[in-house]
Amino acid sequence: MEINGIGTQTATRTERPVSTQGDFQTFLTMLTAQMQNQDPLNPMDASDFAVQLATFSSVEQQTYTNQLLGALLNRTGLADLGTWVGMEARLMSGAHFDGTAIDLAPDPAQGADSVTLVVRNSSGDIVDSRALAPDSLAYSWDGRAATGQVLPAGSYTFELVSARRGETLDTRPVAAYQPILEARQEGGTTLLVLPGHRHVDSADVTGLRRPGA
C-alpha cells in the first residue's frame, strides 16, 4: 500500500536531529485522505490503519529516545572535561614560568653519582644549570639563573644530565607540573589550556595530581 511507502520516508526523515511533530501531522493528514478515498466496495480493514498508526508512533518514539541519548552523551562529555580543570598536568614539554616556582620530577639514571639540571628558554639557550642530589625525584625550580637573577616570564624546558665518575650516562627531559586552566573539545581531541596560553593535547599528559600534592 502507498501508506507503507509513506512510513518508510518518515522513518528516514526522523533520523535528523529535529522535532518529528510536523511529520506526524503530515502522516495523519495522509492517513485521513487515504480513508476518505478508499474503494467503498473494498474498504481497508480498520486494523490495518491501527497497525500503520502504531508503526509510525514507534518510529517517532525511537527518534525521540535517540535525541535524548545524544543530549545525555553531550552532557557526559562536558562532565569529563570538567574533571581536568583544576588538576596539575605532568608534562615533558616544559612549563611556563610566571614568577611562581615550578615543581619538577627529575629521574636520574641508575648508577649516577652526579646529576645536573639544565634549563633552556624558548629560544633553546641555556639560562640555568645547577647540581641536584643523585637521588632527586622531586625538585622545585625557583626561576632564577645561576647568577641568582630572577628570569623573565616565559616558557622553559628542563633536562637532566646524569653522570658517573665524570662520564655522562644519560641526558633526558624532566617532567614539570602545570595547572590546567581550561579543557575543550576540538576535532575529537581534548585540548588543555595551561598558564601562558599554552595549548597541549591531553594525550601528551603523563600524569595528573591535585594541587599541593
N, C-alpha and C positions, 0 to 999 in steps of 0.2 A: 504494500500500500504506500501511497505517497507520504502518509504520516510518518512512516519509518524513516524515509529519507530526511524528513524534517528533523526527526530526533537525532540522526547522525550529524547533521550540520550543526545543531545546537550543542551537541557534545564537544564538537571541535571548537566552537566559539567560547565555551566555558573554560577552556584551558587558559584563556587570557586572564590576567590578574585584575579583572573588573567585575562589577556587580552583574548578576545574572537576572535581575528583576525585569529588565527590558525584554530579554529573550523569553522569559516565562510568559509575559503578557502576549508576546507575539505568538507563542505556542498555543495559548488559549484561544486567541483570535482565529488562528488557522484551524484549530480543532473544531471550533464552533461553525466555521464556514464549511468544513467537511461534513458535519452533521446536517447542516441545512441543505446541502447539495447532494446528499447520497440518494441512491436509487430507491424510491419509495416501495418498489416491488421487491427489492432485495436489500433491505436495510442492514446496516452493520450491527453486529451483536454489541450490546452495551458493555459487555465485559471487555471487549477489545479496546474501547475507549478508556476504560478504567486502567487497563494494562499500560497503555501509552502514557496516560497521565502519571501513573506511578513510576514508570521508567524515567520520564523527564524529571520528576521530583527527586529521584535518586541521584541522577546526574548533577542536578543543581546542588543538592546537599553535599555531594562529594567535592564539588568545586569549592564550596564554602569552607569545607574542612581543610582542603589544601591551602586556602588562603590563610586560615588560622595557623596552620603549621608553619607556613612561611614567615608569618609575623613572629611566631614564637622563636624560630631559628634566628631571626634578626635580633631579637632581644637577647638571646643567649650569646650571640656574637659580641654584642656590646658589653655584656657582663664579663665575658672572657677578657676583653680589652681592659676592663676596669681592674682586673687582678694584677696587671703590670704596673699601673700607675702608683707611685709612692715607694716602689721597691728599688733596690740598688742592683744594677746590672754589672756583671763581671765581664769585662771585655779585654781582648788582647790588642785592640787597635788604638790604645792611648786614651787620653782623657782631656777635658777642658779645665784649665786652672783659672779660678776667678778670685784668688786670694784665700781660699779655704783649702786646707790640707787634703791631699788625695790619698786614699787608702790603696795600697798595692799588695799584691800577693806573689812575691818572688818565689822561684822554685829552683834553688841551686842544684847543680849537677852533683850526682853522688860521688863522694870521694874528694870534693873540692876543699881546699884549706883556705881559700880566699875568694871572695865574690865582690864584684863592683857593679853598682847601679849606674847606668848611663842614661842620661835624659837628653832628648832632642826636641827642638822646637818644630814648628810646622814646615820650616824650610829644610829640615834634616840636619841642622847644625847642632853640635853637642854644646849644651848650655850648663850641664852639671854632671859631675862624676864623683861618686862617693863610695867608700867601702862599707860593706854590710857584714854582719856576722855570718859565717859559713852555713849556719843552720837557720837563717832567717826565713820564715814562712809568711810573715806579715810585716809591713812597714808603712809608715805614714810619711809621705813626701810633703815637705813644707813649702815647696815652691820657691826655694832660694837657690841661687847659683853657688858655685864653690867659693866665691868671694863673700858670700853672706848677703848679697843684694837680692831683694825680692824680685822675681821675674815678672814680666808683664802678663796680663791676662791673655789666654790663647790656648791652642791645642798643643799637647806634648805627648810624646811616645816614650816608652821605657823599655830598656833591655838589660839583661843581667849577664855579666861575663864571669864565668866560673873558671877558676884556675887551681892547679896543684903544683907546688914547688916551682912556681913562676911560669908554668906552661898552661896555656889556655885549653881547657877541656871542652867548653861549650859556651855558645852565645845564643840566648833565646829571649823572645819578648816577655815582658812582665805584664800580668793582668792588672787592671785597675778597676775600681768600683766607682760607678757614677749613678746618681739618682735618675729615675725615669719620670719625666715631667708629663708626658702625654703618650698615648698609644693610639694608632689609627690603622685602618684597613685601606690599602691601596693596591689595586690589581691583584688581589688574592694574597698579598703579603702584609704581615703585621710590621709596621714601621714604628720605631720607638724614638721619641724626641728627648734629647738629653741636653744638659747645660751647654751654652754656646751655640744653640740652634743646630746641634748635630742630629742627624737622622741616621739610624742604623737599623738594619734588618734584624728582627728578633732571632733569626737563625744564627746570628753571629754571637749571641749571648751564651757564655759558657757557664754561667751560674747566676743565681739570684739570692739576695738576702734582705732581711729587713733593716731599715736604717738603725745604726748604732749597734748592730750585731757584732 
